[in-house]
Amino acid sequence: MTDYGVPFLVALSLAVAAFMSVMYFRERKRHRNLANELDSISQHVSDQLKRDKLTGLFTRSGFSALIERAAKRVDSDGSSFCILYVGLDNFGLFNDAFGHHVGDLLLKEVSSRLKSLVGVKSKISRITAGEFAMMVTGGTVIGRDMAKRVANSLTAPFMFDSIKTTVSSSIGIASYPAHGSRSNLLEHAATAMRSVKLSGGGDFCEYDPKMGAKVHDQAVLVNDLRSALELGQFELYFQPKIDAITLEVTSAEALLRWKHPERGMVSPEIFIPLAERFGLIGPIGNWVIQEACRVAGGWRKQGLRMRVAVNISGYQMREDDLVERIEDAIQRNGIQPGRFTCEITESVAMEDTKVTQHTFEKMRKAGFHVSIDDFGTGYSSLAALRKLPAAELKIDRAFVSDLEESEDARSIAKSIIGMATALNLHVVAEGVETVGQRDLLVMMGCNDLQGFLFSLPVPADSLERMALSGNLQESVPFSKSLFTETRPAELS
């Protein structure tokens, strides 16, 4: 090898090494940049998955991560924080009545109001359709104060096109570390919320370990309620209405009863609110209409032309085909429209929604007998009542029960009867239990009376048997006008 050959090879080797080194560091930089880019994309996707698409709030998994971090901080510094679990009362019914589009608008507006309470860096999650969770720093005193603010914020009316509505909420509070470990804190707040709903909603409370058993029992009952209709566990009982002048039976109200295979008779005061709250009132209410018409049709074949009253819920009033289904049922059973009474609570009757008012108008055209139930508990005005196709008012039992002791109750009853008379409306008093109450209502000019003084609610066949024998009790006969000219033989 020549003398200049060695330096050349050394230089060439160094050049190749330098080139390879440059290529190595360039490739390493490219891989590092690619890894950073992938990390950024992954973080972005992760952040997106932690946010609810409709409201922009945290998802449940994202909120759980917030609880985990907050709990670690509390463990180290000895502070505390609260979880507020906010459930919108009757959101399922609202969604069914007005559609998912309007329901989504409501959820967005609720989200905005919640965020406005806690600021830009709000820690709020949308857990399910009508349920939210909030994290606030501090103990239960702070939590209770925030719960009041949330409740007040949500009571302000919501407006969506022609729909104006208000929302009540049930709020459960659980604080860390007082009310459990970080893993079950959210569920404990939810349990407190469900306990509030079980008591009627529209309030807030703190978690208590005893709540779990009560909520579990409710969940079992709701599950049983879902299958009660299919299993034939419902039955209609009927409570007669008495003419205040002749003291004769003139009509009857259909009342739903649930005979549970293990619990026995479950009170309507327990299962009706559950049916409304969990979206079961629609099919149950339709069954009541069909069954009441079937029973009344059977009575008619026996010569008993009894007017039958059925309670109509707010949910049913918002169903587009309610009137058509009632018309079909009464036609199939040979009942005159005027002998079918729709009892609608005052609060529902005063709803100023196009859907409800349209249903009232269809009832008027169909010729149904419309009664405003529980009257005196709401805020009806003469102007509003005049617009309704109502033929009857029912004085709420709360006023009737106090008639003998309370001058205020007597004044309210007199005012209702006077107002109804001015509007040419029939007046029924429910919850009449004493002779004294009966005499006062008769003296005030009440038209019909209903209550335990005359009869408990009884099964359909029992009422039919009493009607065909002529008497509800010895002193309470059935009006002769209820029977056709040819009266059938008494039931054996």
C-alpha positions as CSV (number, residue, x, y, z in Angstrom):
1,M,0.0,0.0,0.0
2,T,1.3,3.5,-0.9
3,D,2.1,6.1,1.8
4,Y,-0.9,8.2,0.8
5,G,-3.2,5.3,0.9
6,V,-3.4,5.0,4.7
7,P,-4.5,8.6,5.4
8,F,-7.1,8.3,2.6
9,L,-8.7,5.3,4.2
10,V,-8.6,6.9,7.6
11,A,-10.3,10.0,6.2
12,L,-12.8,7.9,4.3
13,S,-13.7,6.0,7.5
14,L,-14.1,9.2,9.5
15,A,-16.4,10.6,6.8
16,V,-18.5,7.5,6.7
17,A,-18.7,7.5,10.5
18,A,-19.6,11.1,10.5
19,F,-22.3,10.5,7.9
20,M,-23.7,7.5,9.8
21,S,-23.7,9.6,13.0
22,V,-25.6,12.4,11.3
23,M,-28.1,9.9,9.9
24,Y,-28.5,8.2,13.3
25,F,-29.2,11.5,15.2
26,R,-31.6,12.6,12.4
27,E,-33.5,9.4,12.5
28,R,-33.6,9.5,16.3
29,K,-35.0,13.1,16.2
30,R,-37.6,12.0,13.7
31,H,-38.7,9.1,15.9
32,R,-38.8,11.5,18.9
33,N,-40.9,14.0,17.0
34,L,-43.2,11.2,15.8
35,A,-43.5,9.9,19.4
36,N,-44.3,13.4,20.7
37,E,-46.9,13.8,18.0
38,L,-48.5,10.5,18.8
39,D,-48.5,11.4,22.5
40,S,-50.2,14.7,21.7
41,I,-52.8,13.0,19.5
42,S,-53.4,10.3,22.2
43,Q,-53.8,13.0,24.9
44,H,-56.2,14.9,22.6
45,V,-58.3,11.8,22.0
46,S,-58.2,11.0,25.7
47,D,-59.4,14.5,26.6
48,Q,-62.2,14.1,24.0
49,L,-63.3,10.8,25.5
50,K,-63.5,12.4,28.9
51,R,-65.9,15.1,27.6
52,D,-69.6,14.6,26.9
53,K,-70.4,15.5,23.3
54,L,-73.7,17.1,24.0
55,T,-72.9,19.3,26.9
56,G,-69.1,19.5,26.9
57,L,-69.0,18.4,30.6
58,F,-66.9,15.6,31.9
59,T,-68.0,12.0,31.3
60,R,-68.3,9.7,34.2
61,S,-64.8,8.2,33.6
62,G,-63.3,11.7,33.4
63,F,-65.1,12.8,36.6
64,S,-63.9,9.6,38.4
65,A,-60.3,10.6,37.5
66,L,-61.0,14.1,39.1
67,I,-62.3,12.4,42.2
68,E,-59.1,10.3,42.4
69,R,-56.8,13.3,42.1
70,A,-58.8,15.4,44.6
71,A,-58.9,12.5,47.1
72,K,-55.0,12.2,47.0
73,R,-54.7,15.9,47.6
74,V,-57.1,15.7,50.6
75,D,-55.2,12.7,52.0
76,S,-52.0,14.8,52.0
77,D,-53.3,18.1,53.3
78,G,-56.3,17.2,55.5
79,S,-58.9,19.3,53.6
80,S,-62.2,18.0,52.2
81,F,-64.5,18.2,49.2
82,C,-68.1,17.3,48.3
83,I,-69.8,15.6,45.4
84,L,-73.3,16.8,44.5
85,Y,-75.3,14.4,42.5
86,V,-78.1,16.3,40.7
87,G,-81.1,14.4,39.3
88,L,-83.7,16.3,37.2
89,D,-87.1,15.2,38.5
90,N,-89.3,13.6,35.8
91,F,-86.8,14.2,33.0
92,G,-87.9,10.9,31.3
93,L,-91.5,12.1,31.1
94,F,-90.3,15.4,29.8
95,N,-88.3,13.7,27.1
96,D,-91.1,11.4,26.1
97,A,-93.6,14.3,26.0
98,F,-91.7,16.8,24.0
99,G,-89.2,14.7,22.1
100,H,-85.4,14.1,22.4
101,H,-84.5,17.2,20.6
102,V,-86.2,19.4,23.2
103,G,-84.8,17.2,25.9
104,D,-81.3,17.8,24.6
105,L,-81.9,21.5,24.6
106,L,-82.9,21.3,28.2
107,L,-79.8,19.3,29.1
108,K,-77.6,21.9,27.4
109,E,-79.3,24.8,29.3
110,V,-79.0,22.9,32.6
111,S,-75.3,22.4,31.9
112,S,-74.9,26.1,31.3
113,R,-76.6,27.1,34.5
114,L,-74.5,24.6,36.5
115,K,-71.3,25.9,35.0
116,S,-72.3,29.5,35.7
117,L,-72.4,28.6,39.4
118,V,-68.9,27.2,39.7
119,G,-66.9,29.2,37.1
120,V,-64.8,28.5,34.1
121,K,-62.8,25.6,35.6
122,S,-65.9,23.8,36.6
123,K,-65.7,20.2,37.7
124,I,-69.1,19.0,36.5
125,S,-70.1,15.7,34.8
126,R,-73.1,14.5,32.9
127,I,-73.6,11.0,34.3
128,T,-76.7,9.9,32.5
129,A,-79.5,11.6,30.5
130,G,-81.0,13.6,33.4
131,E,-78.3,13.3,36.0
132,F,-75.2,15.4,36.7
133,A,-72.4,15.4,39.3
134,M,-70.5,18.4,40.7
135,M,-67.3,18.7,42.8
136,V,-67.0,21.6,45.2
137,T,-64.1,22.2,47.6
138,G,-65.0,22.2,51.2
139,G,-67.1,20.2,53.7
140,T,-70.9,19.6,53.9
141,V,-71.7,23.2,54.9
142,I,-70.3,24.3,51.5
143,G,-72.1,21.4,49.8
144,R,-75.5,22.3,51.3
145,D,-75.0,25.9,50.2
146,M,-74.2,24.9,46.7
147,A,-77.2,22.5,46.6
148,K,-79.5,25.5,47.5
149,R,-77.9,27.5,44.7
150,V,-78.3,24.7,42.2
151,A,-81.9,24.1,43.1
152,N,-82.7,27.9,42.9
153,S,-81.0,28.1,39.5
154,L,-83.0,25.3,38.0
155,T,-86.3,26.6,39.2
156,A,-86.2,29.6,36.8
157,P,-88.3,28.8,33.8
158,F,-86.8,27.2,30.6
159,M,-88.1,28.4,27.2
160,F,-87.8,26.3,24.1
161,D,-89.7,27.7,21.1
162,S,-93.4,27.6,22.3
163,I,-92.6,25.4,25.3
164,K,-92.2,27.0,28.7
165,T,-91.4,24.7,31.6
166,T,-89.8,24.6,35.0
167,V,-87.6,21.8,36.5
168,S,-87.2,20.6,40.0
169,S,-84.2,18.6,41.1
170,S,-83.2,16.0,43.7
171,I,-79.7,16.5,45.0
172,G,-77.6,14.1,47.0
173,I,-74.4,15.2,48.9
174,A,-71.5,13.1,49.8
175,S,-68.2,14.5,51.3
176,Y,-64.7,13.1,51.3
177,P,-63.4,11.6,53.6
178,A,-66.5,11.7,55.9
179,H,-68.9,9.7,53.6
180,G,-66.7,6.9,52.2
181,S,-63.7,6.0,50.2
182,R,-62.9,7.7,46.9
183,S,-64.1,4.6,45.0
184,N,-67.7,4.7,46.3
185,L,-68.1,8.4,46.9
186,L,-70.0,9.1,43.7
187,E,-72.4,6.2,44.3
188,H,-73.0,7.4,47.8
189,A,-74.0,10.8,46.5
190,A,-76.3,9.1,43.9
191,T,-77.9,7.0,46.7
192,A,-78.7,10.2,48.6
193,M,-80.2,11.7,45.5
194,R,-82.4,8.7,44.9
195,S,-83.5,8.9,48.5
196,V,-84.7,12.4,47.8
197,K,-86.6,11.3,44.7
198,L,-88.1,8.5,46.7
199,S,-89.6,11.1,49.1
200,G,-91.1,13.1,46.2
201,G,-88.1,15.1,44.9
202,G,-87.5,18.8,44.8
203,D,-85.0,18.8,47.7
204,F,-81.5,17.8,48.8
205,C,-79.9,15.7,51.6
206,E,-76.6,14.3,52.7
207,Y,-75.7,10.6,52.4
208,D,-76.5,8.3,55.3
209,P,-75.6,4.5,55.2
210,K,-79.2,3.6,56.0
211,M,-80.3,5.0,52.7
212,G,-78.9,2.1,50.8
213,A,-81.5,-0.4,52.0
214,K,-84.4,2.0,51.3
215,V,-83.2,2.8,47.7
216,H,-82.6,-0.9,47.1
217,D,-86.2,-1.7,48.2
218,Q,-87.5,1.0,45.8
219,A,-85.4,-0.5,42.9
220,V,-87.0,-3.9,43.5
221,L,-90.5,-2.4,43.6
222,V,-89.9,-0.5,40.4
223,N,-88.7,-3.7,38.7
224,D,-91.8,-5.5,39.9
225,L,-94.0,-2.6,38.7
226,R,-92.5,-2.9,35.2
227,S,-94.0,-6.4,34.9
228,A,-97.2,-5.9,36.9
229,L,-99.3,-5.0,33.9
230,E,-98.2,-8.0,31.8
231,L,-98.7,-10.3,34.8
232,G,-102.3,-9.0,35.3
233,Q,-101.7,-7.7,38.8
234,F,-103.7,-4.5,38.4
235,E,-107.4,-4.2,39.2
236,L,-109.8,-1.3,39.1
237,Y,-111.8,-0.5,42.2
238,F,-114.7,2.0,42.0
239,Q,-115.8,4.7,44.6
240,P,-119.4,5.9,44.2
241,K,-120.2,9.6,43.9
242,I,-123.4,10.7,45.8
243,D,-125.9,13.4,44.8
244,A,-125.8,16.0,47.7
245,I,-129.5,16.6,47.5
246,T,-131.0,13.2,47.0
247,L,-128.1,11.3,48.6
248,E,-128.3,8.7,45.8
249,V,-125.4,7.2,43.9
250,T,-125.1,8.8,40.4
251,S,-121.6,7.9,39.2
252,A,-118.3,6.3,40.2
253,E,-114.6,7.0,40.0
254,A,-112.2,4.3,38.8
255,L,-109.2,3.8,41.1
256,L,-106.2,1.7,40.3
257,R,-105.1,-1.0,42.7
258,W,-101.9,-3.2,42.6
259,K,-102.1,-6.6,44.2
260,H,-98.5,-7.6,44.6
261,P,-97.9,-11.4,44.9
262,E,-95.7,-10.9,48.0
263,R,-96.4,-7.4,49.4
264,G,-100.2,-7.6,49.1
265,M,-102.0,-4.4,48.2
266,V,-99.5,-1.7,47.4
267,S,-100.8,1.8,48.0
268,P,-101.4,4.0,45.0
269,E,-99.6,6.8,46.9
270,I,-96.5,4.6,46.6
271,F,-96.6,3.1,43.1
272,I,-98.3,5.9,41.1
273,P,-95.4,8.4,41.8
274,L,-93.0,5.6,40.9
275,A,-94.8,4.9,37.6
276,E,-94.7,8.6,36.8
277,R,-91.1,9.0,37.8
278,F,-89.8,6.0,35.8
279,G,-91.8,6.4,32.7
280,L,-94.4,3.6,33.3
281,I,-97.5,5.8,33.6
282,G,-98.2,5.8,29.9
283,P,-99.1,2.1,29.4
284,I,-100.6,1.8,32.8
285,G,-102.8,4.8,32.2
286,N,-103.9,3.4,28.9
287,W,-104.8,0.1,30.6
288,V,-107.0,2.0,33.1
289,I,-108.9,3.7,30.3
290,Q,-109.5,0.5,28.4
291,E,-110.5,-1.5,31.6
292,A,-112.8,1.3,32.9
293,C,-114.6,1.4,29.5
294,R,-114.8,-2.4,29.5
295,V,-116.3,-2.5,33.0
296,A,-118.8,0.3,32.1
297,G,-119.8,-1.5,29.0
298,G,-120.5,-4.6,31.0
299,W,-122.6,-2.6,33.4
300,R,-124.5,-1.2,30.5
301,K,-125.4,-4.7,29.4
302,Q,-126.9,-5.3,32.8
303,G,-129.0,-2.1,32.5
304,L,-126.7,0.1,34.6
305,R,-125.8,3.4,32.8
306,M,-123.2,4.6,35.3
307,R,-121.0,7.6,34.5
308,V,-117.3,6.5,35.0
309,A,-114.5,8.9,35.9
310,V,-110.8,8.1,35.1
311,N,-107.8,10.1,36.3
312,I,-105.7,11.4,33.5
313,S,-102.0,12.2,34.2
314,G,-100.0,15.1,32.9
315,Y,-98.0,12.7,30.8
316,Q,-101.1,11.4,29.1
317,M,-102.4,14.9,28.4
318,R,-99.2,15.4,26.3
319,E,-99.8,12.2,24.3
320,D,-101.0,13.1,20.7
321,D,-103.4,10.2,20.4
322,L,-105.0,10.2,23.9
323,V,-108.4,11.4,22.8
324,E,-108.5,9.0,19.9
325,R,-107.7,6.1,22.1
326,I,-110.4,7.1,24.6
327,E,-112.9,7.5,21.7
328,D,-112.0,4.0,20.4
329,A,-112.5,2.5,23.9
330,I,-115.9,4.1,24.5
331,Q,-117.2,3.3,21.1
332,R,-116.2,-0.4,21.3
333,N,-118.1,-0.6,24.7
334,G,-121.2,1.3,23.7
335,I,-120.6,4.3,26.1
336,Q,-121.8,7.8,25.3
337,P,-118.9,10.4,25.4
338,G,-120.7,12.5,28.0
339,R,-120.8,9.5,30.4
340,F,-117.0,9.3,30.4
341,T,-115.3,11.7,32.8
342,C,-111.6,12.7,32.5
343,E,-110.4,13.9,35.9
344,I,-107.3,16.1,35.5
345,T,-105.5,17.7,38.4
346,E,-105.6,21.5,38.6
347,S,-101.8,21.8,38.2
348,V,-101.9,19.9,34.9
349,A,-105.0,21.8,33.7
350,M,-103.1,25.1,34.2
351,E,-100.1,24.0,32.1
352,D,-99.8,26.6,29.4
353,T,-98.4,24.4,26.7
354,K,-99.7,24.0,23.2
355,V,-99.9,20.2,23.5
356,T,-102.0,20.2,26.7
357,Q,-104.3,22.9,25.5
358,H,-104.7,21.1,22.2
359,T,-105.7,18.0,24.1
360,F,-108.3,19.9,26.0
361,E,-109.7,21.3,22.8
362,K,-110.0,17.7,21.4
363,M,-111.7,16.6,24.5
364,R,-114.3,19.3,24.1
365,K,-115.0,18.4,20.5
366,A,-115.2,14.7,21.5
367,G,-117.9,15.6,24.1
368,F,-116.1,14.1,27.2
369,H,-117.1,15.2,30.7
370,V,-114.0,17.0,32.0
371,S,-113.4,17.5,35.8
372,I,-110.6,19.5,37.4
373,D,-109.4,17.4,40.3
374,D,-107.7,18.5,43.5
375,F,-109.0,22.0,43.0
376,G,-107.8,24.7,45.5
377,T,-104.2,23.4,45.7
378,G,-103.0,25.4,42.6
379,Y,-103.2,28.9,41.2
380,S,-106.2,28.8,38.9
381,S,-107.7,32.1,37.8
382,L,-111.3,32.7,36.6
383,A,-109.9,33.7,33.2
384,A,-107.9,30.4,32.9
385,L,-110.9,28.3,34.0
386,R,-113.2,29.9,31.5
387,K,-111.0,28.8,28.7
388,L,-111.1,25.1,29.7
389,P,-113.8,22.7,28.6
390,A,-114.4,21.7,32.2
391,A,-117.9,20.8,33.4
392,E,-116.9,20.0,37.0
393,L,-114.5,21.0,39.9
394,K,-113.5,18.6,42.7
395,I,-112.7,20.3,46.0
396,D,-109.4,18.9,47.3
397,R,-109.8,16.6,50.3
398,A,-107.4,18.7,52.3
399,F,-110.1,21.4,52.7
400,V,-112.9,18.9,53.3
401,S,-111.1,17.2,56.2
402,D,-110.8,20.5,58.1
403,L,-114.3,21.8,57.4
404,E,-115.6,21.2,60.9
405,E,-112.6,22.7,62.7
406,S,-111.2,25.4,60.4
407,E,-112.9,28.6,59.4
408,D,-110.3,29.0,56.7
409,A,-111.2,25.7,55.2
410,R,-114.9,26.6,55.2
411,S,-114.1,29.9,53.6
412,I,-112.1,28.3,50.9
413,A,-114.8,25.7,50.2
414,K,-117.5,28.4,50.0
415,S,-115.3,30.4,47.6
416,I,-114.7,27.5,45.3
417,I,-118.4,26.6,45.3
418,G,-119.3,30.2,44.6
419,M,-116.8,30.5,41.8
420,A,-117.9,27.2,40.2
421,T,-121.6,28.3,40.4
422,A,-120.7,31.6,38.7
423,L,-119.0,29.6,35.9
424,N,-121.9,27.1,35.7
425,L,-119.7,24.2,36.9
426,H,-120.7,21.1,38.8
427,V,-118.9,20.8,42.2
428,V,-117.8,17.5,43.8
429,A,-116.2,17.3,47.3
430,E,-113.9,14.3,47.8
431,G,-112.7,12.9,51.1
432,V,-116.1,13.2,52.9
433,E,-115.8,11.1,56.0
434,T,-118.2,12.5,58.6
435,V,-121.8,13.5,58.8
436,G,-120.8,17.0,59.9
437,Q,-118.7,17.5,56.7
438,R,-121.6,16.2,54.6
439,D,-124.0,18.6,56.2
440,L,-121.7,21.6,55.8
441,L,-121.1,20.9,52.1
442,V,-124.8,20.4,51.4
443,M,-125.5,23.7,53.1
444,M,-122.8,25.4,50.9
445,G,-124.5,24.2,47.7
446,C,-122.1,21.4,46.8
447,N,-123.5,19.1,44.0
448,D,-121.9,15.7,44.6
449,L,-120.1,14.0,47.6
450,Q,-117.5,11.3,47.6
451,G,-115.8,9.6,50.5
452,F,-115.6,6.9,53.1
453,L,-118.8,8.1,54.8
454,F,-120.7,6.6,51.9
455,S,-118.4,3.8,50.6
456,L,-114.8,2.6,50.4
457,P,-113.6,1.9,46.9
458,V,-114.9,-1.6,45.9
459,P,-114.2,-4.0,43.1
460,A,-116.3,-3.6,39.9
461,D,-118.4,-6.8,40.4
462,S,-119.2,-5.7,44.0
463,L,-120.5,-2.3,42.9
464,E,-122.5,-3.9,40.2
465,R,-124.1,-6.4,42.6
466,M,-125.0,-3.5,45.0
467,A,-126.4,-1.5,42.2
468,L,-128.7,-4.3,41.0
469,S,-129.8,-4.9,44.5
470,G,-130.8,-1.2,44.8
471,N,-128.6,0.0,47.6
472,L,-125.0,0.9,48.4
473,Q,-125.9,1.0,52.0
474,E,-129.4,0.9,53.6
475,S,-129.6,4.7,53.5
476,V,-127.8,5.2,50.1
477,P,-129.8,4.0,47.2
478,F,-128.7,4.1,43.5
479,S,-130.5,6.7,41.4
480,K,-133.3,5.3,39.3
481,S,-132.0,7.4,36.4
482,L,-129.0,5.0,36.2
483,F,-131.2,2.1,35.0
484,T,-132.9,1.5,31.7
485,E,-136.7,1.0,31.6
486,T,-136.3,-2.8,31.7
487,R,-134.3,-3.6,34.8
488,P,-132.6,-7.0,34.7
489,A,-132.9,-9.6,37.3
490,E,-130.6,-9.3,40.3
491,L,-127.3,-11.2,40.1
492,S,-127.3,-14.5,41.7
